């Protein structure tokens, strides 16, 4: 049996491809002037490991400026086997120390994909006042696909998918996305109307057992510019357990969106964009056919976070005949 060598990331650091870091670093340069180098007096005293991780300083809009860290290599290079807790313990304190010296609000973490242990360690830095903006190759690919989808939007008269009676969940998702792209998808709520606009679909969120988990539709509310996680089930009468899982799946993906809203805004429109307001908390819309499980409203009522409770919506999408409702309402 072959032994797996652990904690090899630093040993292999110079041999790893910087492809993923370089791809996303180019995004940083598109929205502002190029990255600047650290002041020489700071870089001279840094440990060698930190010097190699720091790609520069992003000096964009004041609230978005910060230290940029690049972790080269593929997804396989960044697993917990290769990048373990001992390595992360070595780098966190020097990174925070440099962050405080710069007096900038953000720390950008760039790489192919980061495991849960890695993300938990960096999440601690949020408690110290840093905005952690994680830009991954996964998010880059979602943005790239979304840009391609925008260009392929067809008028409703030219679509091969019927606009009112989808045959499966994939078609339902496609129709909802087209409506969000064209005129915005309006949903009546107690406080008025949400108007959902399209950003992307099948968005990679948390690390899964083999592949990342995916958020069905990512959008924003045109009225207040808050980001929206839109999870759907249907249009067929799905298995009871699948529908019941919609609540937990949706909450998990909404929490990911709340934690990564600055990264999403950065990737999709840049710090100076005006469509998304990251000061607004992320919303969650759960779309379904038929009746929601009886415990869903009870789950909602037990949520202690007042804003989250008020920004969680249950939306019936399809009637008993299998047609998408012409007027959508949410509780």
HELIX and SHEET records of a PDB file:
HELIX    1   1 UNK A    9  UNK A   12  1                                   4    
HELIX    2   2 UNK A   13  UNK A   15  5                                   3    
HELIX    3   3 UNK A   19  UNK A   31  1                                  13    
HELIX    4   4 UNK A   40  UNK A   45  1                                   6    
HELIX    5   5 UNK A   48  UNK A   53  1                                   6    
HELIX    6   6 UNK A   62  UNK A   64  5                                   3    
HELIX    7   7 UNK A   76  UNK A   78  5                                   3    
HELIX    8   8 UNK A   85  UNK A  102  1                                  18    
HELIX    9   9 UNK A  116  UNK A  123  1                                   8    
HELIX   10  10 UNK A  124  UNK A  128  5                                   5    
HELIX   11  11 UNK A  137  UNK A  151  1                                  15    
HELIX   12  12 UNK A  156  UNK A  158  5                                   3    
HELIX   13  13 UNK A  169  UNK A  182  1                                  14    
HELIX   14  14 UNK A  240  UNK A  259  1                                  20    
HELIX   15  15 UNK A  261  UNK A  268  1                                   8    
HELIX   16  16 UNK A  295  UNK A  302  1                                   8    
HELIX   17  17 UNK A  306  UNK A  310  1                                   5    
SHEET    1   A 4 UNK A  54  UNK A  58  0                                        
SHEET    2   A 4 UNK A  66  UNK A  70 -1                                        
SHEET    3   A 4 UNK A 106  UNK A 111  1                                        
SHEET    4   A 4 UNK A 131  UNK A 136  1                                        
SHEET    1   B 7 UNK A 312  UNK A 318  0                                        
SHEET    2   B 7 UNK A 283  UNK A 289  1                                        
SHEET    3   B 7 UNK A 227  UNK A 232  1                                        
SHEET    4   B 7 UNK A 214  UNK A 221 -1                                        
SHEET    5   B 7 UNK A 192  UNK A 204 -1                                        
SHEET    6   B 7 UNK A 185  UNK A 189 -1                                        
SHEET    7   B 7 UNK A 328  UNK A 329  1                                        
END                                                                             
